[in-house]
Amino acid sequence: MYIIRRMRVGTCVLAAALLALASSGCRSPLGKQYEYEEQVYLSVKGGASIMIDSSIAALVALRGAALDPSPQARIDQDAIQKLFEQSGCSDIRVGQPWRRKNRWFVHVRIEAADIRQLNKCSLLGWSSYVFEQDEAGLHYEQKVSASVGKDPGKVNWDGTELVAFRLHMPSRIVYHNVRRVDRDEPGDVERGNILTWEQTLKDRRAGKLVHMDVRMETQSTLRRTLTLFAGAFVAAIAVMGTLVWLTVRRGRARVRRADL
């Protein structure tokens, strides 16, 4: 009973520590936390899924969204979806809102058959998109111009907030101009096809231009992976077949020698 009681106490202490960590505003161990993050999942045909994870306050300040950024406000998912629909976006899904650092955040997913038409949605109208194919491969370019500069009122921002534009390209990247936020160096390509352009919230509100220029191969990463997997599988089968054939051949040779 004593051991069980100690285990229960230890579990409670661990749970309390995790809760305190979650509510303390510390950075997530899984990666950076952004006040506004816009992710583009591009296909080789030019279609795209856009994922927006943003505080309500950032949506108000950067995109002029008619929402209440107050921590006491009731976040209505249907109202947010209607807001994006009225701005010209289509095929929208709004996730369950959550709180971080006493601010409401929301996830919005938008589907676009042609990313070049995406700026017809006014909430994404600060970007211009280029997608084309030439003799060098696929070319993607996105320019993010100034925000609307709306005053969200009193928000407990402390100046460390970041904004990110993350690109998930459909094939291996061969050239890009993405820079790091902390120093003037080229950004890293993650897993061969992912880039992140970071900017401080202050710079984004001030309208500092974001210009992302990327060139990539025409063959999709998924297709290449499947091709490599298929090739490896065929090679493995061939090796196994060869080993079986050699084993059978040696066995027959031993039988013939024994008969002699």
C-alpha positions in Angstrom: 0.0 0.0 0.0 2.9 2.3 0.8 4.4 1.8 -2.7 1.1 2.3 -4.4 0.5 5.5 -2.4 4.0 6.8 -3.4 3.3 6.0 -7.1 0.0 8.0 -6.9 1.8 10.9 -5.3 4.5 10.8 -8.0 2.0 10.7 -10.8 0.2 13.7 -9.4 3.4 15.6 -9.0 4.4 14.8 -12.6 0.9 15.9 -13.9 1.1 19.1 -12.0 4.6 19.8 -13.4 3.4 19.2 -16.9 0.4 21.5 -16.4 2.6 24.2 -15.0 5.0 23.9 -17.9 2.1 24.1 -20.4 0.7 27.2 -18.7 4.0 29.0 -18.2 4.4 30.0 -21.8 7.6 28.1 -22.3 8.4 27.1 -25.9 7.2 23.8 -27.0 9.8 21.0 -27.0 8.4 20.0 -30.4 9.4 23.2 -32.1 9.0 26.9 -32.3 5.7 28.6 -31.5 4.4 31.2 -34.0 1.9 33.9 -33.5 0.9 33.5 -37.1 1.9 30.5 -39.3 0.9 30.0 -42.9 1.8 26.7 -44.5 1.4 25.9 -48.2 1.2 22.2 -49.3 1.7 22.4 -53.0 1.1 19.7 -55.6 2.9 19.1 -58.9 -0.2 20.2 -60.7 -0.4 23.6 -58.9 -3.2 22.8 -56.4 -2.6 23.5 -52.8 -3.7 23.1 -49.2 -3.1 26.1 -47.0 -3.0 25.7 -43.2 -3.2 28.8 -41.1 -2.5 28.7 -37.4 -2.9 32.1 -35.8 -3.9 34.0 -32.8 -7.1 35.9 -33.1 -5.2 39.0 -32.3 -2.7 38.4 -35.2 -5.6 37.8 -37.6 -7.0 41.1 -36.6 -3.7 43.0 -36.8 -2.3 41.5 -39.9 -5.4 40.7 -42.0 -8.0 43.0 -40.6 -10.4 40.1 -39.5 -13.6 41.3 -37.9 -13.0 39.2 -34.7 -12.8 40.0 -31.0 -9.2 39.4 -29.8 -10.1 39.6 -26.1 -9.1 36.6 -24.0 -12.6 36.7 -22.6 -14.2 36.5 -26.1 -16.2 33.4 -27.1 -14.6 31.9 -30.2 -17.3 30.8 -32.7 -15.8 28.4 -35.3 -18.8 28.9 -37.6 -18.3 32.6 -37.5 -14.7 32.3 -38.4 -15.6 30.0 -41.3 -18.2 32.4 -42.5 -15.6 35.2 -42.3 -13.2 33.3 -44.6 -16.0 32.4 -47.0 -17.1 36.0 -47.3 -13.6 37.0 -48.0 -13.6 34.8 -51.1 -12.0 31.6 -49.8 -13.5 28.3 -50.6 -13.5 24.7 -49.2 -12.7 25.9 -45.6 -12.4 23.9 -42.4 -11.9 25.5 -39.0 -10.5 23.6 -36.2 -11.1 23.7 -32.5 -9.7 26.9 -31.0 -7.1 26.8 -28.2 -5.4 29.2 -25.8 -1.7 30.0 -25.4 -0.2 32.8 -23.3 -3.7 34.0 -22.5 -4.5 34.4 -26.2 -7.0 32.5 -28.4 -5.6 30.6 -31.4 -7.4 29.0 -34.3 -6.5 26.6 -37.1 -8.0 27.2 -40.6 -7.5 24.9 -43.6 -8.2 26.1 -47.2 -8.1 24.1 -50.4 -7.3 25.6 -53.7 -7.4 23.9 -57.1 -5.0 26.5 -58.5 -2.7 28.4 -56.1 -2.3 31.2 -58.6 -5.9 32.2 -57.9 -5.6 32.0 -54.1 -5.1 35.8 -53.7 -8.7 36.3 -54.7 -9.4 35.4 -51.1 -8.9 38.8 -49.4 -7.7 37.2 -46.2 -4.8 35.8 -48.2 -4.7 38.7 -50.6 -1.4 40.0 -49.3 0.4 37.3 -51.3 1.0 36.9 -55.0 1.7 33.5 -56.3 3.6 32.2 -59.3 3.6 28.5 -60.3 5.0 27.3 -63.6 7.1 24.6 -65.3 9.9 25.2 -67.7 13.0 23.3 -69.0 14.6 23.7 -65.6 11.8 22.1 -63.7 9.1 23.5 -61.4 9.2 27.1 -60.3 7.3 28.6 -57.3 7.4 32.2 -56.2 5.4 33.9 -53.5 5.6 37.6 -52.4 3.9 38.6 -49.2 3.3 42.3 -49.1 2.2 44.6 -46.2 -0.3 43.7 -43.6 -3.5 45.8 -43.2 -1.9 47.3 -40.0 -5.1 47.2 -38.0 -4.9 48.0 -34.2 -6.0 44.9 -32.3 -6.2 46.9 -29.0 -4.3 45.9 -25.9 -2.6 42.5 -26.5 0.0 41.0 -24.2 2.7 40.7 -26.9 6.2 41.1 -25.6 8.2 41.6 -28.8 9.5 38.0 -29.2 6.5 36.8 -31.3 7.3 35.3 -34.7 5.5 34.8 -38.0 6.3 32.0 -40.3 5.6 31.1 -43.9 6.3 27.4 -44.5 6.4 25.8 -47.9 5.9 22.0 -48.4 7.1 21.6 -52.0 6.0 18.5 -54.0 9.5 17.5 -55.1 13.2 17.9 -54.2 14.3 21.6 -53.9 17.3 22.5 -56.1 17.3 26.3 -55.4 15.7 28.7 -52.9 16.3 32.2 -51.5 14.8 31.6 -48.1 16.7 33.3 -45.3 17.0 32.7 -41.5 15.3 35.1 -39.1 18.2 35.1 -36.6 21.1 35.9 -39.0 21.6 36.7 -42.6 22.2 33.1 -43.9 20.3 30.8 -46.2 17.6 28.8 -44.5 17.8 25.0 -44.2 15.8 22.7 -46.5 14.1 20.1 -44.3 13.7 16.6 -45.7 14.6 17.8 -49.1 11.4 19.7 -49.8 10.3 21.9 -46.8 11.3 25.6 -46.3 10.4 28.1 -43.6 10.7 31.8 -43.9 10.5 33.4 -40.5 9.9 37.0 -39.6 9.2 38.9 -36.4 5.7 40.0 -35.8 7.0 43.5 -35.5 8.5 43.4 -39.1 5.3 41.7 -40.5 3.1 44.5 -39.0 5.5 47.1 -40.4 5.1 45.5 -43.9 8.6 44.2 -44.5 8.4 42.2 -47.7 8.7 38.4 -47.8 9.9 37.1 -51.1 10.2 33.3 -51.5 11.6 31.9 -54.8 12.0 28.2 -55.1 12.9 25.8 -57.9 12.4 22.1 -57.7 12.4 18.9 -59.7 9.4 17.9 -61.8 9.1 14.4 -60.2 7.2 14.4 -57.0 8.9 13.3 -53.8 6.2 10.7 -53.2 6.6 9.3 -56.7 10.4 9.1 -56.3 10.0 7.4 -52.9 7.6 4.9 -54.3 9.9 4.3 -57.3 12.9 3.8 -55.0 10.9 1.5 -52.7 9.7 -0.5 -55.7 13.2 -0.8 -57.0 14.6 -1.9 -53.7 11.8 -4.5 -53.4 12.5 -5.9 -56.9 16.2 -6.0 -56.1 15.5 -7.8 -52.8 13.3 -10.4 -54.6 16.0 -10.9 -57.2 18.6 -11.5 -54.5 16.4 -13.9 -52.7 15.6 -15.7 -55.9 19.3 -16.0 -56.8 20.1 -17.3 -53.3 17.3 -19.9 -53.6 18.5 -20.9 -57.1 22.1 -21.3 -55.9 21.0 -23.3 -52.9 18.9 -25.7 -55.0 21.7 -26.0 -57.5 24.3 -26.9 -54.9 21.9 -29.4 -53.3 21.4 -31.2 -56.7 25.2 -31.2 -57.3 25.7 -32.9 -53.9 23.0 -35.5 -54.7 24.7 -36.3 -58.1 28.1 -36.7 -56.4 26.6 -39.0 -53.8 25.0 -41.2 -56.5 28.4 -41.6 -58.1 
